Amino acid sequence: MLPCCCCAIPSASTSNSSLPILPSLLQAKSLSPLHRLPSRIPATHSSPQCTAQATSPVNSRYLPKVADPFDETPHSKARSYAKLISSHCRSQRWSDVISVLASMIADGATPDRFLLPKILKACSELRDWGTAATVHGYVITAPLEVDIVVGNSIVDMYSKCGDITSARAFFDRMTVRDVISWTALVNAYADAGLLDVAQAMFQSMRENGVRPDLISWNALISGFARNGETGMALLLLDELQENGLQPGTNSWNGVVSGLVQNGCFDDALEIFRQMCLHLKPNAVTIASILPACSGLTALNLGQELHSYVIRNGMKMNVFVGGSLIDMYLKCGKSGFAERVFADLENRNVPVWNALIAAYADEDKMSEALDLLDLMQKDGFVPNVITYNTFIAAYARRGQKDEAFKFLFEIIRKGLKPNVVSMNALTSGFHHSGLNDEALDLFREMQLPKSFSTRCSSVLIGLLDVIIQPNAVTITSILSVCAGLKLHHSGKEVHGFILRNSFESNVFVSSALVDMYAKCCDMSSATKVFHGMKDKNVVSWNVLMAGHNYNEHPEAALKLYLEMLEQNFVPSSITLMILLLSCSNIMALRLGRELHSRIEKGRPDGCPLTLASTLINMYAKCGSIKDAKLVFDCVIEKDLVIWNAMMAGYSLHRMTTDALSLFKQMQQSGIKPDHITFTAILSACNQEGFVDEGWKLFKMMEDIFGVSPTLEHFTCMVDMLGTAGLLEESLDLIRRIPFRPDACLWATLLKACRLHSNYEIGERAARALFELEPQNALNHIVLYNIFAMSGLWDSASTMRNALRDQGLKMVDICSWIEIGSAIHSFKSGDSSHPEMETILAMWNKLADGMSKGGYVPQNIVFCDQGEVDPFTCYHTEKLAVCLGIIFLRANIPIRVSKNVRMCIDCHSSIKFISKIEDRDIFITDGCFYHHFKDGTCSCGDKW
């Protein structure tokens, strides 16, 4: 027995972990006289519907009445009603269970402690907090006998309704708890993504002398797996065995399902393989692993699993059937999918939903709508999940009117929109670029009816309760803030996260790190990251990618070493991020180490995504031979592999090789896309290939059906401008069907600097001043054009205008890899420990250059005799000197810089390559330069 159950419902105003007092329920002996629940109740994150003091009666709509079919004694009536309720439970007709309960109580019959768990189970399945609270109130005020089974059902009911605060409050007041009680709460915290609390609860269970059973372990393991903590889930699987238990099929299923839900399809298949060595997969296993086949479009494996189901006489239930339908549709076999659907004997609403969702995901909305019509004609009633599928699909397409139409349909059908409905809208709007609408919806979910936003005309009066955002909502909104660089809005969301204790959710915290990084606030991003208690590989990846985004690749590589020290295993995404870091700073040695790690970890071959990243890394680090070797080792090349190799040839100005590769690609049956043409047109940016470039440009649409984009027109302007055809470039800009962007005008301005054409250059610069008023580099390039043309008055005017506007250059930085260390040189920073040695080497080189006829260029002095800020800070010169000092003579010097090289640096490094007889590779974010024997691969056209 659980005495004093009334104490389990204290006022929410007195504690954050309490249940609502419902005064009317405390006095009621039946459900029929109860009139109304409060329509607006303040909420916390753990109680999406509400936990607050109720001051008005309960709405009887929560428990609709049905006609009385009985006319017997109360005891006989109770048995008859119990049989009917049991029948509805077996048929999973949960709403009917509540309706019969209402009639049962109105008829004077009372449910006993054996029937109560079934009623509470119906409340759990309905996920309706209002019904749950009303039934709980009746249990207290009747009063009914509450034993440990009923108590566990109440904990589970509130947990399933998302009200963890109420579940915990009732649990804390239970005088007797068993392993089921503890497991229900562990599962609730894990479902909410509060993994640290779930693990603490699990540990507390053990400390209280309750031995976790296999179901308890499965709840914790699957919770970690579902929330992306797959490494921890596998460790718990090992710990389970150390505690004398053997993982059951459900244990493995939890990990497989979690991996699939997080998109780790390859890992899911590996765990599935391990499972098959120990246990025979069941229907749940097959239904869980088939989505991995869908994600990888692994049709052959999916068909093998289908055969396994048939060979083993496994019942083709709606879960297996639904997964097979999804797999076949994702693999482009709609005929097979429809055949599976037609063969299903016991079709239900979920399997109809699966088929509708599969077509909606493929953007086949007409077919999805036809299926909705057929579903209703077949006698099935669409549920909230059905309508949420359409809401999500239309929101992704940017058709907000259609999305809201289905939201209204939920209300019209007497159903209730839930947090999934709102998440479908917010994430869909973000996906389709309707970011303002997504932000407004997030605010609308938290505000009372009287508040007005841009979405209010649609939603006000639609929702009679506040729908509390969950972790999915928050991560979606943080993505909006990150994409639009809304730093202030992102900080507001951060405040909401802290107020509602969401910071322990690893996905929320990772999204927060990403938001700050995209808003260029790496200090806050790093602070949030180090404050995370349960980091996972995704968390590390997000911060490393943030460092790359903010042009701190050396910080990303340093973070990688910390990650290894803390025993985290890098994922494929980690390696892609790190290879990009190596590309950005020409860290060839580290890039090769990562390549070695990939080969050791994947003896069956490198995944195509990693292979293309390796090709890109080697090309940008100056080793085009290694890039070609990786390319040749890929047996089944996809379009991305061909494009990566072509871009590498383009970067190295190997036009003939790029054109030859383009022909090979066509011969292999691979159709080029817009990225292919960007690479091949860029490769034609050399003298003698203008005609070939025009030919390819015309072939794009005429032969291959690829419509030219602004990027392709920019390639053409670059090609014409580099060839000195500046008037033709300007004429092309006038004729393009797009509004010229900053990149296009900057390309023309660069060509004008190359050919000292100040007239067209000034026109391009003026357009850039309007598009990028804060970009000092455009002013500096125009200044150089004026100076090189001898127009010193115009140059002086440009320099003064720059100073008057207070514009500043970006922080200039160069990097060089020496041994296992990455050395960086920032403009104005002389703190490098080898600075004296570096400057001594520069003086030695300067003396040799002077004797060889070198004359400093680009140096202009102010009236006070100081060096003009328009000149380069020469960070790449310092890096080259360090390379000469510490690298053996036969090792090429590789330097990366974050802005375009100036004329003086370019000229001086040509002299250095000849004096020192060294190969020097420099990438400046715009061009790739290979200096050798006093010449540069760019032909002095950069």
N, C-alpha and C positions, 0 to 999 in steps of 0.2 A: 504493500500500500504506500501511497505517496501523500502523507498528511499535509494539510494547510495549502492546498492548491491555489486558493484565492490569493495567497501571498505572492504567487508567481506573476501577478498582474499589477505591479506598482505603477505610479504615475510616471510618465515619460519626463515630466518636468523636474523630477527629483534625481534622475539618473540617466546616463547615456545608454545604459544596458538594461532597459526595462520595457515591459509590455504596456499597451494602453489600458487604462481603466475604462470600461464601458458600463456606466451606472445603470442604464436601462437593462442591460443583460443581467446584472447582478440581482435584479428584482424579478426578471421574467421566468416563468415556468414553462413557457412554450415559445416557439419562434414566430408564431402568427401575429402577436400583438406588437412586435418590434417594427418600428417605422422607418428610421433613417440613420445611416452612418454619417459622420461628418464628411462633407464632400471635398474639403481641402485640409490635409493634415501634414504638418511639417515633417520632413523626412531626413534621414541620414543615409549615407551610402549603403549601409548594410540592411536598410529596410526600405526598399524602393517604393512601397506603397504608402507606408506611414507607421509611426509609433508615437502617438500623442494622446493627451487627455481628451476623451470624447465628452461632448456636452449635449449631444442631441441623440434621439433614438435611432435605431438601426433600420435601414431600408429593407423591406421584406422582399425586394427584387432579388436579393442575394439567394433567397431560398424560395423559389416559386412553388406554389401549391399545385397538386394534381387532384383529380377526382378520387373520391373515397370508394374503393372497390370492396371494402370489408364491412362486415356488420357482426362482429363476434365479441367475445370477452376480451379485456385488455391483454391478457396473457397470450391468447390465441392470435390476437391481432399483431402483437409484437413478433411472434414467430413467423407469421405470414409476411409481414413487412421485412423481416430479416432475410427471408428466403428471396424476396424480390430484390432487395439491396445486394445480396450476394450474387444473384444472377447478373445484375447490371455491372458489378465489379468484374466478374469473369468476362463480360463482353466489353469491358473498358468504356462503358457509357457513364462517365463520371458525373455529368450534369444531371442525368436521371437519378443517380444515387442521392444527390442533394434534394431533388424534387420529392422523391419518395420519403426522405427523412422529414421534410416539412409536413407532408401529409400524415406521416406516422405520429409526429408530436401533436399536431392539431387533432388527431383522432384519439388522443389520450394514451397512446402506447409510448413506452420508453426504451431506448436502446440500452443493451447491457454492455459490460466490459469486453465481451467477445465481438460484438458488432461495431463498437466504437472505432477500433483500428481500421476497419474497412471504410468507414465514413471519413475518417481523417486522411486515409490514403486517397480518397476521391478529392479532398481539398488540396492535397499535395500535387496531384496530377493536373488539377485545374489551374494551379499557380495563381489563384485568386485570393489576395490577402483579405479582402472584405469578407468573403465566405469563410475563410479560415478563422478569422477573429470572431465572427459571429458564432460558429460552431463551438469554438473554445469557450466563449462566454456562456453558451448553453450548458456545456459540460460542467462548468463551475457552479452555475446557479440552480441546476436541476434539483439537487446535486447528483452527479453520477459517480459510480465507483471508478477510481483512477488507479490502476496498478502500473507496474513498470512497463508493460507492453503498451498501454495507452499513453503513458508518459513519453516513451520513445517515439510513438507515432506523432505526438504533438511537437516534439523537437524536430522530427523529420519534416513535418508539415510546414512549420515556419521557415525551415531551411530551404525547402523547395520553393517557397513563395518569395525567397530572397531577403527575408527579414531575419538576418543572423543575430541581430541584437536581441530580438524576442526569443529566438531559439536558445541563445546562451543564457538569458535571464531565467527561462524555465528550467534549463539544465542545471543551473547553479542552485536551484531550490529543490531539486529532486533529492530526497533522502536516500534513495536506493538507485544505483546506476549499475548497468552491466556493460559488456563490451559493445552491445548494439547502441546504447546511449552515446558512448564516446565516439564510436565510428560515425554516427549520424552527424555529429558536430565537426569531426575531422573532415568529412566529405563536404560539408557546407562551406567551411573555410577554404578548402581546396578549390571548390567550384567558383568561389568569389575571387580566386587568384591571390588570396592572402596565405601564401605558402609558409611564411615564417610562423604565423599563428597556428596553421594546421599542424606543422611539425611540432610546435611547442605543446599543443593539445595532445598529440600522439605520445609525446614523451611523458606528459603529465598522467596519461592513462596508465603507463607502465609504472610510474612512481607511486600511483595509488593502488598498486597491486592487481590491476586488471591486465591480464595477458592478451595482447592483440591477437586476433585470429587472422586467418587468411584474408577474410573480407576487409578487415581493418587495414592490413598491409596493402591490399589492392586499391583501397580508397586513396591512400597516401601516394602510392606509386603512380596511379592513373592521374591524380591531381597534378603532380609534378610534370608528368608527360604532356598533359593537355595544355599546361601553361608554358611549354617550351623548355622546361628544365629536364631535358631528356637524359643528360649525363647523370643528374641526381637520381632520376627515376631508375636508371640501370644500377647505380650504387645501392639503392634501396632494395632492388631485386636480389642483389648479392647478399645484403644484410638479412633479408628474409630467410635465406637458406642457412646463414650462420646461426639463426635463432631456432633452427630445428624444423622449419617448415619448408615444404617443397612448392615452388611456384605452380599454380594451377593454370589452366587455359585462360581463365579470366585475368590472371596476373600479366601474362604475355599480351593478351588482347588489349589491356589498358595502355601498355607501352606502344604497341603498334598503332593503336588509334590516336594516341597523343602525337606521335611522330607524323602521322598522316595529316592531322589537323594543323600542324605547324609547317606543312610543306616539305618535310624532310623525307621525301619519297624513297630515295636510295637507301637511307638508313632504316626506314621502315621495312623494306624488303630484306635487308640484312638480318634484322631482328626476327622477321618472319622465318627466314631460313634457319636461324638458330633454334627457334621454337619447334620447327618441324623435326629437329634432331632428338627432341625430348618428348614432345606431346603431339597428338593428332589434332589438327585444327578443327574447330567447330564452325557452325554457321556464322557466329559472331565474328570469328577470325576472318572468314572469307569476306564478309560484309565490310570489315574494317580495312583489309588490305587491298581490296579492289579499287578504292579511290586512288591508291598509289599508282596503280596501272593507268588509271585515268589521267593523273597528273603527268606521268611520263609518256603518255600515249603508247604504252607497251601492250599493243593488241595481242601479240602472241602469248604473253604471260597471262593476260586476262582470259584468253580462250582456254589456256591450260587449267586455270582455276575453275572455269565454267565446267570443263570436263571432269575435274575432281569432284565437283558437286554432284554431277550425274552418276559417276562411277561408284561413289560411296553412298548412293541412295539418300543423299542429304535432302531434306525437305526444302523445296524452293519457296521459302517464305518471302514475305514482302521486303524484308531487309536485304537478303541476298539478291532477290530479284531487282530491287531498286538500285543496288550497287552495280549489278550487271548492266542494267539499262543505262545508267550514267556512264559506265566504262565504254560501252559500245558507241554511245553518242559522242563522247569525247574523242574516240578514235575514228570518228567519221563513218561509223557503221549503223546508220539510223534504222536500216531494215532489220538488222539483228536485234536492235533495241526494241523495236515494235513487236518482233516475234516473241521475245522474252515476256514483254508486257501482256501480250495476248494469251500466252500459256499460263500466266499466273491465275490459279483458281480462286484464291481468296484475296482479290484486290481490295485495298482499303484506301482511305484518304492519304496516308503517308506515301504510298506508292504512286498514286496519282500526282501528288506533290513532287515526287522525285522526277517523274517524266516531264512535268511542266517546267520544273527548275532547270532540267537539262536543256530543254529547248530555249528557255529564257537566257541561260548562260551563253548559249551560242548565238544570241541576238535574233532568234527566230520567233519574234513576238506574235506573228500571225498564227503560227502553228500552236504556240502556247495558249493563245486565246481560244483556238478551236478545241484544244484539249480541256480547257476550263468548261466550255459549253458541254462537251461530251461527258465530262465528269458529273455534272449536275443532271444531265439526262439519264445517266446510269444510276441515279438515285443517291449519289454521294453529296454531302453538304461541304463546301469549301470551309476551311478554318482559317485562323489568323495566319498560319504558316503559308497557306496558299496565297493569300492576299499580300503578305510580306514579300513573297517571291516577285510578284508583279511590281510592287512598290520599288524594290531594289533594282529591278531591270530597267524600269522607266527612269528612275533617278540617275542611273549610270549613263543613260542616253541623253540626259539633260532635259527630258520631257517632264517638267515638274507638274504641269497641269494633269497629265495622265497619272503621275505618281500620287498626287493628292486625291484624284478621283477614286483610286483604290483604297486610300486611307479613309475617305468618306464611306466607302462601301463596307468597310469593317464595322463602322458605327451603325450603318443602316441595317446590317444583318444582326444587330444586337450583340456583336462581339466587342472586345476591348482592344484597342491598339496597345502594344507593349513596348518595352525598351528596344526590342529587336526591330519593330516597325520604325522607330525613330532613328535607330542606327542605320537601317537600310536607306533612309532618306539622307542623313548627314554624310555617310560615306559615299553614297551615289552622287550626291551633289558635288562633293569634293572631286570625285573621279571625273565628272563632266565639266569641271571648271566653275560651277556655281558656288563659289566659296563664301560669298556674302550670305547666301541662303543657308548654307551649312552652319555658319556661325550663329545666325539668328535662331535656327532651330535649337541649337545647344542652349541658348539663353532661354528660349521658350519652354524648354523642358523643366526649367528650375523656377519659373516665375508664375505668380498668380494670374488668374484670368484678367484682372483689371489692367495688367501691364500690356502695353502695345509695342510690337515690333513689326518689321516688314512682313513677317510670316503670320502675324496675328489675325489678319483678315481671313486666313484659311483655318487657323487652329483655335482661335478663341471660341469658347463654347463647345468645341469638339471634344476636348478631354476634360473629364470631371475630376481627375486627380492629377497630381504632379507625377510625371514619369521621371524617376531619378536616373541620371546618366550612370552608366556602368563603365567598366574598363575599356570596352570596345568603343563606346561613345567618345571617351576622353582621348584615346589614341588617334581616333579619326580626326577630332578637332585639333589636336596638336599637329597633325599632318597638314591641316589647312594653314595653321599659323606658321609652320615651317616653310610651306610653299610660297606664302605671300610675305614672308619675313615680318610677320606681325609680332614684334618682340613684346610690346606692351600687352596685347591680348594673350600671348603665350604665358606671360607672368601672371595674368589674372587666372588662367586655367591652372597654373601651378599652385596658386593660392587655394583654389577649389580642391585640388588633389590633397594638399596638406590638411585642410579643414575636414576632409572626409576620409582620411587615412588610406588613400590609394597609393601612397608612395612605396608601399611594400610590394605592389604588383610589378613584376619585372618588366612587363610589356609597357606599362604606363611610364615607368621611370626611364626606360630606353627611349620611348617616344619623346620624353621631356629632354633628354640629352640631345636627341636629333634636332628638336625644335631650337634649342639654344645654339647649337652648332650652325644650323642654317641661318640663324639671325646674327651670326658672327660674334656670339658671346661665348667664347670658349672657356672663359673663367667659370661661368655658371654651369656650363655643360660638364666640365671636369668636377666641379663641386658636387653636382647631382650624382655623377657616376661613382665618386668615392664614397658617397653616402648610402649607396645601395648595399643592402645586406646580402641579398641573394643574386649576385651577378651570374649571368650565363654568357655563352659565346656571343649571342646577339648583342648583349650590352657592350662587350669589348669591340665588336664589329662597328657598332654605331659611333663610338667615340673615335676609333681609328679613321673611319670614313669622314667624320667631322674635322679631324686634323687635316686630312687631304683636301677637303672642301675649302678650308681656310688657309691653304698653302703652307701647311706645316708638316710636310711628309716625313721629316726626320722625327717629329714627335710621334707619328703613327708607328714608325719602326721601333722606336724606343718602347712604346706601349706594348708592342708585340713581345718583346723580351720579358716584360712584367707579366704578361699573360701566361707565358710558358713557365715562369717561376712559380706561378700560383696553380700550376697543373691543369690548366684549361687546354683542351685539344682544339686546334684551329679547324674551322670548317672550310668548305670550298669557298664560301663568301669571304672568309677571313683572308684566304690566300689571294683571292682576286683583288681585295683592297690593298694588300701588302705589295702585290706586283705592280699595282698602279703607283704606289708610293715610290717603288724602285724606278719606275719609268720617269716619274717627275724629277728625280734627282740623279738619274743615271747611275744608280747603285747596282752595277752589273754583278758584282761578287755576291751580294745578298740575294739578288734575283736568281742567280744560279743555285744558291743554297735552297731557296724555296722550290725551284724546279726539281731539285733532287728529292726534297721532302714529298713532293707530289708523286714522283715516280715510285718511291718506296711505299707510300701509303696506298697506291693504286696500281698494283702489278699488272692488272688486266688492261691498263691503258688510261690515258688522261682524258677526262671528260671534255667535250667540245668547248664548253664555256671557258674552262681553264686553259685549253690549248690556244684559243684565240687571244686570251689575255697574255699568255707567254709570248706569242708572236709579237704582240704589241710592245711588250716589255723589252724584248731583245732588239727590236727595231729602234725604239726610242733610246736605248742605251748604246746604240751604235754598232751592234753586232748583227748585221743583216744576214750573215751566214748562219748564225744560230737560229734566227727567226725562220729561215728557209728550211733548216733541218727539222724543226718542230712541225712545220707545215707538211713536209714530205712524210713524216712519221704518222700523220693522221690518215688512216685508211679511208674511212667514209667521211669525206669533207662536206660540211654544210655551207650555206651561203655566208655565214658569219666568219668561217675560217678563210674562205676565199677573199672576203672583204678585208680582213685583217692583214693578210699578206700583201694585197694590192696597196693598202694604205702605207705599209712599210716601205714598199718600193717607191711610192710617191714621196714619202718623207725623205728618202735618200736620193731623190731626183733621178731614179733609175727608170726613166720613161719607157724605154724599149722593153725592159723586163715586165713593167706593169701592163703594157699593151699586149705582150705575149701571154701573160697570165689571164688577161681578160678573154682572149680567144680560147685558151684552154678551158676556162670555166664554162663558156658557152658549149664547147664540144662535149663537156661532161654532163650536159643536160640541166645545169643550174641556171635559173633565170635571174639576171641582175636586178637589184632594187635601187632605191634612191641613194643608199649609202655607197653602193658599188660605183655609181656615176659620180658621186662626190670625190671618191678616191681617184678614179681614172681621169677625171677632168683636172684635178689638182696636179696629177702627174704630168699633164700636158703643159704645165706652166713653165715652159722653157722655150728658148729660141728654136725655131724649126718645127714646132709641133702645134702651131696655132691652127693650121688647116685641119689637122687630125682632131684637135679639140672641138672645132666647129662641127665636124662630121659626127663625132660621138654625141654632141649636144642635140643634134637633129635626130639622131637614131633613138634617143631616149623614148620619145613619145610615139614616133612614127613606127618603130619596129618592136620596141619592148613595152610600150604602153605605160611608161613611167612619166608622169607629168612633172615638168621642171619646177622646183621649189625655189624660194629666195636664195637658199644656200647654193644651188646650182648656178644661178645667175651671178652670185658673188664669185664663184670659181671662174666664170667666164670673164668677168670684169678684171679679176686678178691676172688671168692669162693674157688678156689684151693689154692691160696696163703695164705688165712686166715687159712685154714686147715693144713698149713705147707707143702703142696705139691708144693714146689717152682720149682723143676726140671720139674714137669708136666706142671706148668704154663709157664715156658720158652719154653717147647716143643710145647705147644699150640700156643704161639706167633709165633714160626717159621712156623707153618702150616696154619695160617689164610690167607685168600685170600685178605687181605687189608694191606696197609702199616701202621704199628703201629704208633699211634699218641702219643702226650705227656701224655694224660690221661691214656692210657694203660700202658706206662712205669712207670708213677707215682703210679699206682695201684700196680704194681709189687714191686716197691721200698718201698712202705708202708708195704707190706707183709715181705720184707726182714728186715725192721726195727723191725717188730713185732717178728721175729724169729732170729734176730741178724745174718743174713747170709750176710757177707760182700762181698763174691765173686760174687754172682748173683746181689747183691745190687749195687756193683760198675759198673757192666755192664749196669744195668738199668739206673743208674745215668749218665753214659757217653752218653747214647742215649738221655737223657733229656737235657744234656748240649748243644747238637747240635740243638735240637728242640727248646729249650727255654733258650738261652744263658743269658738272663737278669733276669731269675727267681732265686732269691737267696735261695728260700725255698728248692730247690732240693739239693743244696750244703749243707744246714744245716742238712737235713735228712741223707745224706751220712756221714756227720761228726758225727752225733749221732750213726749211725751204727758202725762206726770205734771205737768210744769211748766206746760203750757198749760191743764191742768185745775185748777191751783192746788194740787196735791198736793205741796207742797215737801218734806215729810218723805220721801215715797216717792221723789221725784226725787233727794234727797240720798243716800238709801240706795243707789239705783241707781248714782249716780256713784261712791260709795265702793267698791261691789262691783266696778266696772270697774277701779278703780285697784288694789284688792287682788289681782285676778287678773292684773294686769300686761298687760292687753290694750291693743293699740295700733291706731290707725287705719291704713288703707293710705296710702301716700304720695299726697297729693293733688296734682294737676297740672292746669293749664289751658294751652291752646295757642291761638295766633292767627297767621294768615298775614298778613304785611306785605310787599308786593312779592314778591320771590323767596325771602324768608327765613321760617322757621318759628320763632316765639318761644315759649318755654315758661316757665311760672311754677310753681315747686314750693313747697309749704307750708314755711315757715320759711327759705326761701332768698331773700336780698335782694341777690344778686350781679348782677342784671340791670344792664347799663351805663346804662340810662335810668331807674333806680329813683328818683332824686331828682326828675326831671321828672314821673314817674308819680305820686309822692306829692303833688307840688304840684298836679297836675291833680285828684287825689282830694280834696284840701282845698277846692279851688275848687268841685267838684261837691257836696261835703258841705255847704258853706255855702248853695248854692242849694237843696239838698234840704231843709235845715232850715227855710229860709224858706217852702218849699212844704208844710210840715207833716209831713215825714218824721221818724219816731221809730225809732231803732235797735231791732231786735228780736233775740232769741236771745242777748243778751250777758249772761252771768252771771259775777259776780266771786267769786274764792276769798276765804277769810278774810284772806289776806295782801294783798288788793287787786289781784292779778294776774288777767288774763283767763282764764276757765275753759277748759280744753282741749276742752270739749264744743262750743265755738263754732267756726264755720267760719273757715278761714284766708283766705277771700276771694280766692283766686287768680284767679277769674274777674273780680273787680272790677279787679284790676291789669291783666288782659289787655284789658278794655274801655277803661280809661283810655289804654293804649298805642294802641289803635285810634282813639280820638278824636283823639289827638295827631298821628298819622301818616297816617291815611286821610282822603281828601277827604270833604266833608260828604255828597255824593250816593252814596257807596259804603257799603253795609251793613257793619256790624261782625259778624264771625262768630267765635265762640269755642267751643271744645270743652273739656269737663271730664270727668274719669274717674270722678267720684262725683256723687250727686244734690245739686242745689243746696239750700242751706239757706234758711230763711224770710227771713232778713235780706238775703241776696244777691238773692233773687227780688224782694223789695219795693224794694230800693234801685235795681235796674236798671230797674224799671218807671218810677221817678222820673227816672232819667238819660235814658231814651228820650224822655221828654216835655221835659225841660229842654234837651237838645241837639238835639231834633227829628231823631233818628236811628233807623233800623231796626237792631235788635240781635238777632242769632240766636245762641242758645246751646243746645248739646246736651250733656246731662249723663250719657249712658249709659243713662238711664231714660226721659227725655222730651225732646221737642223744644220749645223755647220761642222764640216770635217776639214780641219786645217792640216796641211801637209806640204812641206817643201815651199813654204811661202805663198801657197794658194788656198782657196776655200771652195768647198764643193758647191756653194750657193752661187758661184760666179759673180760675187759682189752684188747680187740682186736679192736683197732681203728686206 
